[in-house]
Amino acid sequence: MAQSVENTLSAVVRTSFGKGAARKIRAKDQIPAVLYGHGTAPQHLTLPGHETMLLLRKANALIELDIEGAKELALVKDVQRDPVRQVIEHVDLLLVRKGEQVEVEVPIHVVGEPFPGGIVVQDTSSVAVLADATDIPEFVEVDVEGLEVGTSILTTELKLPAGLSLADEETEIVVLSIIEPRAEVAEGDDEAEETEEDAE
């Protein structure tokens, strides 16, 4: 399923800057943001806190901004959070146009079960792709059903939805591998007991 325009957010142009001003904005349940792109001067904005947090639950959220009456389409590019409280401190928004290609990181979802005796080790959780700004998939699916031990899947082997392409088609990155489970813990215990007996 592709992302669509999630909602319209009313944004206010911000004229005060700095950490003190940002703290005052957050204290009012609002979020400081910046909108940039297409060679335009960055616009510093204030977004409504609760509505923005709801939209940011999804990766690559596409938002229609109502900036004091002017409508703009924006893609969420970066969300800065407080590492302890997880409060949103700032949002970076990229100005986009319908039909425009953008580079985004899309989450990878693994489905299916490998051949009995193998387990999945996922090496990367997302992949950089080029997609239509208004048609970004929520995730890229990787099916491991029946894959045998020793099998690896590379980014260049992913089955991407129509209209999507890898941002870097020349570099092969391992997405996941099918490996044998580690030796049972019980075997390790036996070896430890043998070592203790030899020491005695």
ChimeraX attribute file (.defattr): number of C-alpha atoms within 10 A of each C-alpha:
attribute: neighborCount
match mode: 1-to-1
recipient: residues
	/A:1	10
	/A:2	10
	/A:3	17
	/A:4	15
	/A:5	15
	/A:6	14
	/A:7	14
	/A:8	17
	/A:9	17
	/A:10	19
	/A:11	22
	/A:12	19
	/A:13	15
	/A:14	16
	/A:15	10
	/A:16	12
	/A:17	10
	/A:18	7
	/A:19	9
	/A:20	9
	/A:21	14
	/A:22	18
	/A:23	14
	/A:24	13
	/A:25	20
	/A:26	19
	/A:27	11
	/A:28	10
	/A:29	11
	/A:30	22
	/A:31	25
	/A:32	26
	/A:33	23
	/A:34	17
	/A:35	21
	/A:36	16
	/A:37	13
	/A:38	10
	/A:39	7
	/A:40	9
	/A:41	9
	/A:42	14
	/A:43	17
	/A:44	18
	/A:45	21
	/A:46	23
	/A:47	26
	/A:48	18
	/A:49	17
	/A:50	11
	/A:51	14
	/A:52	19
	/A:53	15
	/A:54	10
	/A:55	18
	/A:56	17
	/A:57	9
	/A:58	13
	/A:59	20
	/A:60	22
	/A:61	21
	/A:62	27
	/A:63	24
	/A:64	18
	/A:65	21
	/A:66	15
	/A:67	17
	/A:68	10
	/A:69	10
	/A:70	9
	/A:71	14
	/A:72	15
	/A:73	19
	/A:74	24
	/A:75	23
	/A:76	20
	/A:77	18
	/A:78	14
	/A:79	13
	/A:80	13
	/A:81	13
	/A:82	10
	/A:83	8
	/A:84	6
	/A:85	7
	/A:86	9
	/A:87	13
	/A:88	19
	/A:89	17
	/A:90	20
	/A:91	21
	/A:92	19
	/A:93	24
	/A:94	19
	/A:95	22
	/A:96	21
	/A:97	16
	/A:98	10
	/A:99	11
	/A:100	12
	/A:101	18
	/A:102	17
	/A:103	16
	/A:104	21
	/A:105	17
	/A:106	20
	/A:107	18
	/A:108	18
	/A:109	14
	/A:110	17
	/A:111	11
	/A:112	11
	/A:113	14
	/A:114	19
	/A:115	14
	/A:116	11
	/A:117	11
	/A:118	19
	/A:119	19
	/A:120	19
	/A:121	12
	/A:122	16
	/A:123	13
	/A:124	13
	/A:125	13
	/A:126	16
	/A:127	19
	/A:128	16
	/A:129	20
	/A:130	19
	/A:131	23
	/A:132	17
	/A:133	24
	/A:134	23
	/A:135	19
	/A:136	27
	/A:137	19
	/A:138	18
	/A:139	20
	/A:140	18
	/A:141	15
	/A:142	18
	/A:143	15
	/A:144	21
	/A:145	12
	/A:146	12
	/A:147	19
	/A:148	18
	/A:149	18
	/A:150	10
	/A:151	14
	/A:152	18
	/A:153	19
	/A:154	14
	/A:155	21
	/A:156	17
	/A:157	13
	/A:158	17
	/A:159	13
	/A:160	17
	/A:161	15
	/A:162	7
	/A:163	11
	/A:164	16
	/A:165	17
	/A:166	18
	/A:167	16
	/A:168	14
	/A:169	12
	/A:170	9
	/A:171	11
	/A:172	12
	/A:173	16
	/A:174	15
	/A:175	21
	/A:176	20
	/A:177	20
	/A:178	21
	/A:179	17
	/A:180	13
	/A:181	11
	/A:182	7
	/A:183	8
	/A:184	8
	/A:185	8
	/A:186	9
	/A:187	10
	/A:188	10
	/A:189	11
	/A:190	11
	/A:191	11
	/A:192	11
	/A:193	12
	/A:194	10
	/A:195	11
	/A:196	10
	/A:197	9
	/A:198	7
	/A:199	7
	/A:200	5
